[in-house]
Every structure is written in C-alpha cells, then in structure tokens.
Amino acid sequence: MMRRKGGGRPRKAGPRHPSGQLVQKVEPNAKVIELRRALLGEAPRARLADAEDPMSLARARGWISAEQHQAGLRYAAAWRRSHPQHRPAGLAETAEPAARDLRRLSEMSDEEVAAAFETVFSDAASRGPPSEAEQVEARARYNAMSRAMTAAEQAEVFLCFCLASWPQWILQRCAGRFDTAWERKHRLLVSGLETLAAKRPQRSAAAPC
C-alpha cells in the first residue's frame, strides 16, 4: 500500500477562513427557507439570502434605502479592517438556487451593479489580514465616521452593521407592528446612516494622459 509522502491525511480542498480553517457549507433546510420567506413578506425582487442578515432584510423590505445600506457596510468594513481580531468565522451556507441572482450584468441597474461590486471589494476577509498601516488608516476612517454621528446613532449603526444584531423593530415590523416604542431605534439608525451617506468619500478624477 502506498503512503502519502510526508505522512498524514491530504489537505482538503476548498475555501478557508483567514485562520486556515476550512469553510463548512451547510445547505439550508426547508424550515429555514420557509422562515426566510416569511421574513421577506411580499418584498419585490427580494432574494432568500436577504433574510440571512438583518440589514439586508431591512433594505429588501424598503425600511432603509440602498444608499443607507451601503453607508452602513462601509462603516462596518472600516471597523473590521481596524479590528482584524474580530473577523467572523464559522459556518457559511451555500445559496440555494432561488437565492442566487442569475441575471447578467446587462440586466441589472447601475445601482445594483455598483452595490454588488462595492460589497465584494469592501469585504476585508476577501483581501487577507490587513497590514499595520492599513489598520491605522481604517481606524482613522472608522473614528471619523463615528464622530460624525451622535452617540445614540453610532450605537445603533454599530449594533446593526458591525455586530449584525437583529433589532426589535425589524421583528415587530415583520409581525405587522409599525407603531411600537422600538421605532425610535429605527429612526436613530436611519439618521446615523444618512450622516454616513453624506460623508461618502469622493473618488478623485483620473489624471489626463
């Protein structure tokens, strides 16, 4: 019997977390799919994957705008980039066919294309661990964005985007209740995101050839 050179079992192929741990993909079961559909309600053009994350769900149902959602993602990306020890790890589900966006780029709006590319390139995990200089730069951006908001606004944006917490107002709204005391938290989140959206850095024009 032939033995593998160097001994031990061969390394499994597949995507890995920054720690080197193999990403374990779990197919969503029927109950999970049913729950996600219930959370999405009658949201137009929503995908099942939107129900995996509270702010993606809020965007799909029109409770925050696409611009506000992108502002929150930029804030969370700066926080993760300046705190690499908080990189998420764990199970990652494969998207079921109904959750995948199978459209060609030509079939998507300019806003959808821009959002897709910004989400990909703002994902710190896809670029590997940041250097010390990158951490310092990200920390400066994160602090500047935090100072632009009130303490209450910053707390809501941090909980919803950096920690991906499920706020009570989302659960109440999914149940059809839009007049609870939790709506104050929604207003704080939206006002904080509006501040961040206004602070979006402008790309410099390309230098003439």
Backbone bond lengths (Angstrom), bond angles and torsions (degrees), N, CA, C in turn:
res aa  C-N    CA-C-N  psi(-1)  N-CA   C-N-CA  omega(-1)  CA-C   N-CA-C  phi
1 M - - - 1.456 - - 1.522 109.09 -
2 M 1.357 117.31 132.37 1.464 121.16 -177.90 1.519 109.86 -82.20
3 R 1.305 115.30 137.92 1.457 121.11 178.39 1.513 109.35 -105.40
4 R 1.322 116.15 144.57 1.452 120.39 178.76 1.519 109.71 -68.56
5 K 1.319 116.43 132.67 1.456 121.03 -179.00 1.523 109.71 -59.20
6 G 1.327 114.89 131.53 1.458 119.95 179.33 1.514 112.62 92.36
7 G 1.341 118.23 -11.46 1.464 121.17 177.84 1.515 112.04 75.29
8 G 1.314 114.36 168.07 1.455 120.28 178.55 1.517 112.63 82.33
9 R 1.345 115.27 170.46 1.454 120.34 -179.26 1.518 110.58 -81.20
10 P 1.334 117.59 149.76 1.465 119.57 179.29 1.528 110.95 -65.86
11 R 1.322 117.07 147.64 1.457 122.63 -179.25 1.528 109.67 -70.41
12 K 1.332 116.19 129.88 1.456 120.39 -178.72 1.522 110.29 -70.77
13 A 1.326 115.04 141.85 1.453 120.59 178.43 1.519 110.06 -81.79
14 G 1.326 115.78 154.70 1.457 120.27 176.48 1.509 111.81 134.49
15 P 1.342 117.57 165.86 1.466 121.58 179.71 1.518 111.25 -64.25
16 R 1.346 114.76 149.41 1.456 119.98 -177.37 1.523 110.41 -131.35
17 H 1.340 115.39 153.99 1.455 121.66 172.68 1.524 108.63 -71.81
18 P 1.366 117.88 162.49 1.468 119.95 178.07 1.524 113.63 -54.25
19 S 1.327 117.25 -26.24 1.460 120.95 178.85 1.524 112.12 -74.34
20 G 1.335 116.90 -11.56 1.455 120.95 -177.04 1.516 113.06 99.52
21 Q 1.343 116.97 -9.72 1.464 121.04 -179.41 1.524 109.98 -70.35
22 L 1.323 116.53 135.87 1.455 122.08 -179.59 1.525 109.84 -66.53
23 V 1.349 116.56 133.00 1.460 120.89 176.87 1.518 108.66 -70.41
24 Q 1.322 116.57 123.43 1.458 121.49 179.50 1.525 108.90 -95.06
25 K 1.309 116.49 119.23 1.449 121.01 -178.03 1.527 110.03 -97.30
26 V 1.322 114.72 131.29 1.455 121.05 -177.90 1.525 108.80 -121.36
27 E 1.299 116.61 123.05 1.459 120.41 178.54 1.530 109.55 -71.40
28 P 1.344 118.98 130.80 1.462 120.34 177.90 1.525 111.09 -66.09
29 N 1.336 115.89 140.16 1.465 118.47 -179.27 1.529 110.61 -90.10
30 A 1.312 115.90 175.80 1.466 121.08 -174.01 1.524 111.88 -61.78
31 K 1.341 117.18 -37.18 1.470 120.44 -178.94 1.521 110.63 -66.22
32 V 1.340 116.40 -40.37 1.463 120.56 178.70 1.523 110.17 -64.40
33 I 1.320 116.90 -42.85 1.465 121.24 179.52 1.530 110.48 -62.10
34 E 1.334 116.53 -41.35 1.467 120.90 179.28 1.531 110.65 -63.87
35 L 1.335 116.83 -40.92 1.459 120.78 179.47 1.523 110.90 -64.54
36 R 1.333 116.16 -42.03 1.461 119.43 179.87 1.520 111.75 -63.68
37 R 1.331 116.14 -39.86 1.456 119.41 178.16 1.526 110.94 -63.39
38 A 1.338 115.88 -36.79 1.465 120.01 178.77 1.524 110.59 -66.75
39 L 1.330 117.28 -39.48 1.457 120.71 179.19 1.527 111.37 -66.29
40 L 1.329 116.78 -37.51 1.461 120.73 -178.32 1.518 112.42 -74.59
41 G 1.332 117.31 -23.17 1.454 119.85 179.95 1.512 111.89 58.77
42 E 1.332 116.30 -132.69 1.464 121.74 -179.42 1.528 111.48 -102.78
43 A 1.330 117.04 26.01 1.469 120.00 -178.01 1.530 109.91 -58.88
44 P 1.348 117.68 124.74 1.466 119.86 -179.64 1.521 111.80 -69.78
45 R 1.312 117.30 140.19 1.469 124.40 174.65 1.528 112.49 63.26
46 A 1.319 117.92 15.04 1.468 120.27 179.16 1.516 110.02 -77.85
47 R 1.340 116.32 148.69 1.460 122.38 175.28 1.518 108.53 -108.95
48 L 1.316 117.49 154.59 1.464 120.32 179.02 1.522 110.84 -58.28
49 A 1.335 117.16 -33.81 1.460 120.56 -179.17 1.525 111.81 -62.20
50 D 1.344 118.05 -23.77 1.460 120.88 179.62 1.521 112.16 -64.64
51 A 1.335 116.95 -22.45 1.462 120.45 -178.83 1.518 112.68 -84.31
52 E 1.327 117.73 -1.73 1.464 120.64 178.67 1.518 112.10 -77.24
53 D 1.326 116.46 -26.62 1.461 121.73 -173.75 1.529 108.70 -124.43
54 P 1.340 118.55 134.79 1.465 119.79 -174.58 1.518 114.25 -60.37
55 M 1.338 117.44 -39.61 1.455 119.30 -176.78 1.524 112.29 -79.88
56 S 1.325 117.75 -27.25 1.462 119.75 171.89 1.524 109.90 -67.14
57 L 1.329 115.52 -38.03 1.462 120.33 176.51 1.524 110.50 -64.83
58 A 1.342 116.56 -44.50 1.471 120.45 179.45 1.524 110.68 -60.75
59 R 1.335 116.96 -40.27 1.466 120.64 177.90 1.526 110.69 -66.32
60 A 1.346 117.24 -44.34 1.464 121.04 -178.48 1.527 111.54 -61.78
61 R 1.325 116.69 -34.05 1.462 119.90 -177.87 1.526 112.45 -91.74
62 G 1.336 117.23 2.77 1.452 120.31 175.66 1.510 114.53 81.29
63 W 1.330 117.52 16.32 1.464 121.01 -178.41 1.518 111.86 -87.13
64 I 1.313 117.44 -18.49 1.462 123.12 163.66 1.525 105.91 -136.37
65 S 1.322 117.13 154.67 1.459 120.26 -178.03 1.526 110.83 -83.64
66 A 1.333 115.74 166.21 1.469 120.30 177.62 1.524 110.47 -61.42
67 E 1.327 117.60 -38.53 1.462 121.07 179.17 1.528 111.01 -65.87
68 Q 1.334 116.71 -41.78 1.460 120.45 177.55 1.522 110.54 -64.54
69 H 1.325 116.74 -39.88 1.461 120.88 178.90 1.525 110.66 -62.51
70 Q 1.325 117.60 -43.79 1.459 120.68 179.24 1.526 111.34 -65.24
71 A 1.329 117.52 -35.97 1.465 120.99 177.21 1.528 110.14 -63.38
72 G 1.318 116.68 -41.04 1.459 120.32 177.70 1.513 112.28 -66.03
73 L 1.341 116.83 -38.65 1.463 120.15 177.62 1.522 111.29 -64.33
74 R 1.331 117.12 -39.05 1.474 119.66 178.13 1.531 110.90 -64.44
75 Y 1.320 115.93 -39.08 1.469 120.29 178.46 1.525 110.54 -63.93
76 A 1.335 116.40 -46.10 1.465 120.73 179.86 1.523 111.09 -65.38
77 A 1.347 117.26 -36.94 1.462 120.65 179.15 1.521 111.02 -64.09
78 A 1.340 116.61 -40.23 1.467 119.91 178.29 1.523 110.82 -65.61
79 W 1.332 116.77 -38.86 1.465 120.07 177.99 1.521 111.08 -64.81
80 R 1.346 116.97 -46.93 1.465 119.44 -179.99 1.521 111.47 -64.61
81 R 1.322 116.40 -37.21 1.472 119.70 -179.22 1.526 110.68 -66.94
82 S 1.321 116.94 -32.58 1.470 119.88 -179.65 1.523 111.86 -89.72
83 H 1.327 116.86 -6.73 1.469 121.74 177.46 1.529 108.99 -132.69
84 P 1.336 118.41 67.95 1.471 120.05 -175.82 1.511 113.86 -61.43
85 Q 1.335 117.78 -19.95 1.459 119.83 179.42 1.523 111.34 -69.59
86 H 1.337 117.02 -13.01 1.465 120.55 179.45 1.522 111.98 -97.98
87 R 1.332 118.26 16.82 1.467 120.34 178.35 1.529 109.72 -57.35
88 P 1.324 118.32 133.40 1.473 119.53 179.72 1.517 111.73 -71.01
89 A 1.309 115.97 145.22 1.471 121.66 175.23 1.512 108.06 -141.34
90 G 1.312 116.45 161.25 1.456 118.67 178.96 1.499 111.03 136.07
91 L 1.329 115.32 -153.23 1.453 120.53 -175.86 1.517 110.31 -83.47
92 A 1.317 116.18 143.39 1.459 122.25 175.01 1.511 107.97 -126.04
93 E 1.320 116.42 126.23 1.456 120.03 -177.67 1.515 110.52 -83.32
94 T 1.317 115.98 145.38 1.448 119.92 170.30 1.520 107.12 -79.67
95 A 1.314 115.57 142.04 1.459 119.17 -178.75 1.523 109.88 -77.38
96 E 1.336 115.47 128.99 1.445 119.01 176.41 1.524 108.69 -69.72
97 P 1.339 118.93 158.38 1.466 120.72 -175.53 1.514 113.49 -51.47
98 A 1.329 117.95 -38.20 1.462 119.99 -177.78 1.507 112.03 -68.47
99 A 1.342 118.08 -19.34 1.460 121.04 -177.22 1.516 112.07 -92.21
100 R 1.322 117.45 -12.63 1.458 119.91 -177.78 1.511 110.61 -84.30
101 D 1.332 115.67 143.97 1.460 120.74 175.21 1.517 107.26 -93.50
102 L 1.320 116.81 104.58 1.456 121.78 -173.98 1.526 112.62 -94.91
103 R 1.328 117.18 8.44 1.461 119.12 -179.13 1.524 111.89 -72.60
104 R 1.343 115.90 151.21 1.459 120.55 172.71 1.523 108.64 -76.87
105 L 1.343 116.66 161.15 1.461 120.71 179.30 1.520 111.41 -56.66
106 S 1.329 116.74 -36.33 1.466 120.64 -178.16 1.525 112.22 -65.64
107 E 1.336 116.97 -18.03 1.461 121.63 -179.14 1.526 112.34 -94.46
108 M 1.337 116.87 -2.75 1.464 121.25 -178.33 1.523 109.90 -103.70
109 S 1.331 116.35 150.29 1.458 120.33 177.11 1.521 110.11 -73.18
110 D 1.332 116.02 163.35 1.466 120.17 178.43 1.523 110.74 -58.81
111 E 1.350 116.47 -37.82 1.466 119.77 -178.98 1.524 111.13 -66.24
112 E 1.342 117.28 -39.39 1.464 120.71 -179.87 1.521 111.35 -68.32
113 V 1.330 116.64 -39.71 1.468 120.02 178.12 1.523 110.18 -64.38
114 A 1.338 116.56 -46.33 1.465 120.28 -179.46 1.517 111.12 -62.24
115 A 1.335 116.94 -41.19 1.470 120.76 179.96 1.518 110.88 -64.45
116 A 1.335 116.67 -40.86 1.464 120.12 -179.18 1.518 111.11 -63.70
117 F 1.329 116.74 -46.61 1.460 119.72 -178.95 1.524 111.12 -67.85
118 E 1.334 117.46 -38.13 1.454 119.21 -179.20 1.518 111.08 -66.97
119 T 1.336 116.75 -37.13 1.460 120.27 177.89 1.517 111.04 -63.04
120 V 1.340 116.15 -43.52 1.465 120.26 -179.29 1.506 110.92 -64.42
121 F 1.328 117.00 -48.86 1.458 119.33 -173.25 1.519 113.63 -80.69
122 S 1.354 117.38 -10.80 1.463 119.14 175.17 1.519 111.32 -92.92
123 D 1.336 117.28 -0.49 1.458 121.94 -179.94 1.520 109.70 -79.20
124 A 1.330 116.16 107.27 1.465 120.02 -176.68 1.519 112.01 -62.43
125 A 1.339 117.11 -34.01 1.464 119.96 -177.06 1.517 111.74 -63.90
126 S 1.356 117.48 -27.49 1.461 119.87 -177.64 1.521 111.58 -77.31
127 R 1.348 117.66 -12.57 1.460 119.94 -176.60 1.522 112.25 -106.83
128 G 1.307 117.94 -1.68 1.451 119.94 -178.65 1.523 111.81 85.11
129 P 1.335 117.59 173.55 1.466 121.33 -178.13 1.526 111.35 -59.81
130 P 1.335 118.21 137.22 1.462 120.54 179.56 1.521 111.68 -74.42
131 S 1.316 115.71 151.13 1.463 120.48 174.90 1.524 108.85 -74.27
132 E 1.325 116.25 170.19 1.468 119.79 178.87 1.515 110.95 -61.29
133 A 1.350 116.62 -40.95 1.465 120.27 179.65 1.525 110.84 -64.45
134 E 1.330 117.29 -38.72 1.462 121.16 179.05 1.523 110.87 -67.31
135 Q 1.315 116.44 -36.51 1.459 119.63 177.05 1.528 110.83 -64.14
136 V 1.330 116.56 -41.81 1.465 120.99 179.68 1.525 110.02 -63.36
137 E 1.336 116.49 -44.00 1.467 120.84 -179.36 1.521 110.82 -65.17
138 A 1.349 116.61 -41.61 1.457 120.60 179.04 1.524 111.13 -66.47
139 R 1.327 116.12 -38.15 1.468 120.13 178.36 1.537 110.58 -62.98
140 A 1.341 116.65 -39.87 1.460 120.07 178.56 1.528 110.71 -63.73
141 R 1.343 116.89 -42.53 1.466 120.55 178.55 1.526 110.77 -64.85
142 Y 1.337 115.33 -44.28 1.461 119.78 -179.27 1.538 111.04 -61.77
143 N 1.317 116.80 -44.64 1.463 120.61 -179.89 1.526 111.52 -64.80
144 A 1.347 116.93 -40.56 1.461 120.27 179.65 1.524 110.94 -63.49
145 M 1.328 116.63 -42.68 1.464 120.15 178.76 1.523 111.03 -66.70
146 S 1.322 116.84 -38.70 1.465 120.36 179.87 1.520 110.96 -64.55
147 R 1.343 116.77 -41.90 1.470 120.47 -178.91 1.516 112.46 -66.82
148 A 1.332 116.99 -24.13 1.468 120.03 -179.16 1.523 111.46 -71.21
149 M 1.329 117.50 -22.28 1.466 121.60 -178.73 1.524 110.71 -98.96
150 T 1.327 115.67 162.66 1.459 118.95 170.71 1.534 107.74 -73.39
151 A 1.321 116.30 164.79 1.464 119.99 -179.67 1.529 111.03 -60.65
152 A 1.330 116.98 -39.31 1.462 120.65 -179.33 1.530 111.03 -67.86
153 E 1.336 116.87 -40.93 1.464 120.45 177.96 1.526 110.64 -64.60
154 Q 1.335 116.00 -45.30 1.465 120.13 -178.52 1.520 110.77 -61.30
155 A 1.332 117.05 -38.46 1.463 120.42 -179.99 1.528 110.96 -62.77
156 E 1.331 116.90 -41.67 1.470 119.73 -179.63 1.517 111.77 -68.99
157 V 1.335 116.87 -44.32 1.465 119.80 179.54 1.521 110.12 -62.75
158 F 1.325 117.23 -40.82 1.461 121.11 179.86 1.526 111.20 -62.83
159 L 1.330 116.48 -47.48 1.464 120.05 -179.17 1.529 111.50 -62.36
160 C 1.328 116.25 -44.21 1.466 120.25 -173.32 1.521 113.27 -77.34
161 F 1.339 117.83 -36.30 1.463 119.95 -175.23 1.531 112.82 -103.52
162 C 1.307 118.55 -45.56 1.468 119.83 -178.46 1.524 111.29 -73.63
163 L 1.325 117.06 -42.45 1.456 121.27 -178.25 1.518 113.13 -98.55
164 A 1.341 117.27 -7.42 1.467 122.31 179.88 1.525 112.02 53.12
165 S 1.341 115.89 39.73 1.464 120.33 177.81 1.534 110.04 -75.98
166 W 1.320 115.53 149.41 1.464 120.64 177.40 1.521 108.91 -90.55
167 P 1.335 118.28 107.10 1.469 119.51 -179.11 1.523 111.52 -72.02
168 Q 1.306 115.12 152.35 1.462 120.05 -178.40 1.530 112.19 -62.70
169 W 1.331 117.24 -32.62 1.460 117.84 -177.40 1.529 111.76 -64.44
170 I 1.341 117.59 -30.59 1.469 119.26 176.76 1.519 109.98 -67.05
171 L 1.321 116.82 -46.10 1.461 120.49 -179.86 1.527 111.04 -62.64
172 Q 1.340 116.35 -40.25 1.461 120.43 179.11 1.525 110.85 -66.24
173 R 1.340 116.56 -41.47 1.467 119.74 -179.94 1.524 111.37 -67.46
174 C 1.330 116.51 -38.02 1.463 119.18 177.88 1.527 110.83 -62.37
175 A 1.334 115.71 -26.72 1.471 120.61 177.58 1.526 111.64 -88.49
176 G 1.338 116.93 3.98 1.463 120.87 176.97 1.506 114.75 89.14
177 R 1.349 117.66 10.55 1.468 120.58 -178.54 1.531 109.35 -106.71
178 F 1.341 115.56 111.16 1.461 121.37 -176.12 1.532 112.85 -112.47
179 D 1.316 117.25 9.43 1.467 119.93 -175.64 1.524 112.36 -125.08
180 T 1.330 116.97 28.68 1.458 120.06 -179.64 1.530 110.43 -86.40
181 A 1.325 115.44 169.61 1.467 120.20 178.08 1.522 111.91 -65.67
182 W 1.350 116.97 -18.90 1.466 120.42 -179.83 1.518 112.42 -69.30
183 E 1.335 117.95 -13.53 1.469 120.79 179.73 1.524 112.01 -61.84
184 R 1.328 116.45 -24.09 1.473 119.37 177.52 1.528 110.43 -61.29
185 K 1.333 116.69 -36.47 1.461 120.86 178.82 1.530 110.55 -66.89
186 H 1.321 116.17 -37.31 1.467 120.11 177.76 1.522 110.26 -63.90
187 R 1.331 116.72 -42.14 1.463 119.94 179.60 1.527 111.04 -64.33
188 L 1.332 116.78 -38.31 1.466 119.99 177.69 1.533 110.55 -65.14
189 L 1.323 116.80 -42.15 1.457 120.55 179.26 1.525 110.79 -61.35
190 V 1.322 116.37 -48.26 1.468 120.36 -177.86 1.525 111.14 -62.99
191 S 1.322 117.61 -43.04 1.464 119.22 -179.76 1.525 110.79 -65.87
192 G 1.339 117.67 -36.82 1.460 120.31 176.60 1.518 111.54 -65.71
193 L 1.319 116.77 -42.38 1.467 120.68 179.40 1.524 111.44 -66.83
194 E 1.330 117.23 -35.54 1.458 120.54 176.98 1.533 110.40 -62.95
195 T 1.325 115.89 -39.40 1.472 120.08 176.82 1.523 110.20 -63.34
196 L 1.331 117.54 -44.90 1.458 121.00 -179.95 1.523 111.44 -65.93
197 A 1.323 117.60 -38.51 1.465 120.95 179.51 1.528 110.46 -63.53
198 A 1.333 116.48 -36.05 1.467 120.13 179.23 1.518 111.90 -70.48
199 K 1.349 116.40 -22.67 1.459 120.78 -179.23 1.527 112.84 -92.64
200 R 1.325 117.76 8.62 1.463 120.13 -177.45 1.523 110.16 -57.17
201 P 1.339 117.75 126.45 1.462 119.77 -179.15 1.517 111.52 -64.47
202 Q 1.315 116.21 139.66 1.459 121.29 178.34 1.498 110.54 -87.91
203 R 1.347 116.74 135.48 1.450 119.71 176.58 1.517 109.62 -72.94
204 S 1.319 116.23 136.63 1.456 120.07 179.39 1.514 109.36 -72.97
205 A 1.333 116.83 146.63 1.458 121.15 -179.98 1.526 109.80 -68.31
206 A 1.314 116.46 146.57 1.452 120.28 -179.91 1.510 110.74 -67.40
207 A 1.319 116.40 140.97 1.447 120.97 -179.52 1.522 109.63 -69.90
208 P 1.339 117.85 139.65 1.470 119.70 179.85 1.497 111.66 -64.16
209 C 1.337 116.72 146.48 1.468 120.63 179.77 1.513 109.63 -75.67
